[in-house]
Amino acid sequence: MRIGIIGAGKIGSTLAHLFVDAGHDVAVANSRGPDTLRDLESDLGEHGHAATVEEAARYGEIVVVTIPFGHYRDVPADDLAGKTVIDTANYYPELDGHLAELDEGRTTSSELMQQHLGDAHVVKAFNAMRFDHLREFGREGGANHRYGIPVAGDDPAAKRQVFDLVEQIGYEPVDAGRLADGRKFQPRTAVYTADLWAGDLRERIGIDAA
Ligand SMILES: NC(=O)c1ccc[n+]([C@@H]2O[C@H](COP(=O)([O-])OP(=O)(O)OC[C@H]3O[C@@H](n4cnc5c(N)ncnc54)[C@H](OP(=O)(O)O)[C@@H]3O)[C@@H](O)[C@H]2O)c1
């Protein structure tokens, strides 16, 4: 599958490697342009290339947005219409600037991303594990004992696509519900960066298996 990745930092570059290792083709973009991503491009080999943000958005059958949340309005909505978009963002007010609707718990960062993207199908995933753990922990455990990755979204077909990707990189997807339920695994929750086995994560999030 072709996967676009907008954001080439700690999470973006980690996912790029994991997806290429799982047999996918990736286009990776940052804010400064593809010429600043030649080292990453060369590390990824023939199945990865650097791109502009718009190129990565158009390239991906699925597109990952993995940039600091405060910049979410820069993501090109038109290029993502109808696509599954994986949102890894976490709202850190000290970095992103305070938003009253988030500070007061009236909505979530992923729902704001969904509002901005309109016709895309936003799925929240890969936000709750540190990048260096994400890089390694998929290799641990066996078929019946894997780390869990919580996944939330409103579109069932988009969620299933993300479940598949989560599995392909060695984790067990844990269905956390609708996009609004992303609040169950955002910063300042018990499961955030807790690195739980899937069964424990499912129990702590308080929902049934996917
Ligand atoms: N670090 C973690 O362990 C971790 C874990 C889970 C989730 N997250 C979340 O995932 C997101 C990314 O985190 P990160 O740690 O990977 O960040 P990071 O290392 O700081 O990288 C951010 C990336 O986003 C790019 N970027 C920034 N603004 C952009 C824009 N307007 N358009 C396109 N690209 C833009 C940056 O490009 P330039 O360098 O060219 O500006 C950079 O490649 C954040 O929301 C974070 O909260 C992080």
The ligand as a Tripos MOL2 file, in Angstrom:
@<TRIPOS>MOLECULE
LIG
   48    52     1     0     0
SMALL
NO_CHARGES

@<TRIPOS>ATOM
      1 N1          7.7960   11.9660   20.2620 N.am      1 LIG1
      2 C1          6.9990   10.9740   20.6710 C.2       1 LIG1
      3 O1          7.4720   10.0040   21.3020 O.2       1 LIG1
      4 C2          5.5240   11.0080   20.3270 C.ar      1 LIG1
      5 C3          4.7890    9.8490   20.6170 C.ar      1 LIG1
      6 C4          3.4470    9.7950   20.2310 C.ar      1 LIG1
      7 C5          2.8540   10.8980   19.6160 C.ar      1 LIG1
      8 N2          3.5870   12.0370   19.3940 N.ar      1 LIG1
      9 C6          2.8770   13.1600   18.7370 C.3       1 LIG1
     10 O2          3.1010   13.0350   17.3470 O.3       1 LIG1
     11 C7          3.2880   14.3280   16.7500 C.3       1 LIG1
     12 C8          4.7000   14.3880   16.1770 C.3       1 LIG1
     13 O3          5.6050   14.2330   17.2480 O.3       1 LIG1
     14 P1          7.1760   14.0920   16.9970 P.3       1 LIG1
     15 O4          7.7690   13.8700   18.3510 O.co2     1 LIG1
     16 O5          7.4430   13.1360   15.9080 O.co2     1 LIG1
     17 O6          7.5350   15.5700   16.5400 O.3       1 LIG1
     18 P2          8.9390   16.1250   15.9940 P.3       1 LIG1
     19 O7         10.0160   15.1170   16.2040 O.co2     1 LIG1
     20 O8          9.0950   17.4840   16.5850 O.co2     1 LIG1
     21 O9          8.6910   16.2400   14.4210 O.3       1 LIG1
     22 C9          7.6970   17.0730   13.9290 C.3       1 LIG1
     23 C10         7.6830   16.9580   12.4210 C.3       1 LIG1
     24 O10         6.5560   17.6890   11.9470 O.3       1 LIG1
     25 C11         6.9960   18.5310   10.8850 C.3       1 LIG1
     26 N3          6.1240   19.6720   10.8040 N.ar      1 LIG1
     27 C12         5.9100   20.6460   11.7210 C.ar      1 LIG1
     28 N4          5.0100   21.5320   11.2710 N.ar      1 LIG1
     29 C13         4.6570   21.1070   10.0370 C.ar      1 LIG1
     30 C14         3.7760   21.5950    9.0630 C.ar      1 LIG1
     31 N5          3.0710   22.7170    9.2740 N.pl3     1 LIG1
     32 N6          3.6660   20.9260    7.8960 N.ar      1 LIG1
     33 C15         4.3830   19.7950    7.6780 C.ar      1 LIG1
     34 N7          5.2380   19.2750    8.5700 N.ar      1 LIG1
     35 C16         5.3660   19.9220    9.7420 C.ar      1 LIG1
     36 C17         8.3980   18.8810   11.2360 C.3       1 LIG1
     37 O11         9.0780   19.3400   10.0750 O.3       1 LIG1
     38 P3         10.2550   20.4210   10.1580 P.3       1 LIG1
     39 O12        11.3020   19.8230   11.0210 O.co2     1 LIG1
     40 O13        10.6530   20.6100    8.7370 O.co2     1 LIG1
     41 O14         9.6100   21.6500   10.7670 O.co2     1 LIG1
     42 C18         8.9240   17.5380   11.7350 C.3       1 LIG1
     43 O15         9.2830   16.7220   10.6610 O.3       1 LIG1
     44 C19         3.0620   15.3310   17.8850 C.3       1 LIG1
     45 O16         1.7240   15.7540   17.8400 O.3       1 LIG1
     46 C20         3.3410   14.5330   19.1430 C.3       1 LIG1
     47 O17         2.6150   15.0230   20.2510 O.3       1 LIG1
     48 C21         4.9100   12.0920   19.7190 C.ar      1 LIG1
@<TRIPOS>BOND
     1     1     2 1
     2     2     3 2
     3     2     4 1
     4     4     5 ar
     5     4    48 ar
     6     5     6 ar
     7     6     7 ar
     8     7     8 ar
     9     8     9 1
    10     8    48 ar
    11     9    10 1
    12     9    46 1
    13    10    11 1
    14    11    12 1
    15    11    44 1
    16    12    13 1
    17    13    14 1
    18    14    15 2
    19    14    16 1
    20    14    17 1
    21    17    18 1
    22    18    19 2
    23    18    20 1
    24    18    21 1
    25    21    22 1
    26    22    23 1
    27    23    24 1
    28    23    42 1
    29    24    25 1
    30    25    26 1
    31    25    36 1
    32    26    27 ar
    33    26    35 ar
    34    27    28 ar
    35    28    29 ar
    36    29    30 ar
    37    29    35 ar
    38    30    31 1
    39    30    32 ar
    40    32    33 ar
    41    33    34 ar
    42    34    35 ar
    43    36    37 1
    44    36    42 1
    45    37    38 1
    46    38    39 2
    47    38    40 1
    48    38    41 1
    49    42    43 1
    50    44    45 1
    51    44    46 1
    52    46    47 1
@<TRIPOS>SUBSTRUCTURE
     1 LIG1         1 GROUP 0 **** ****
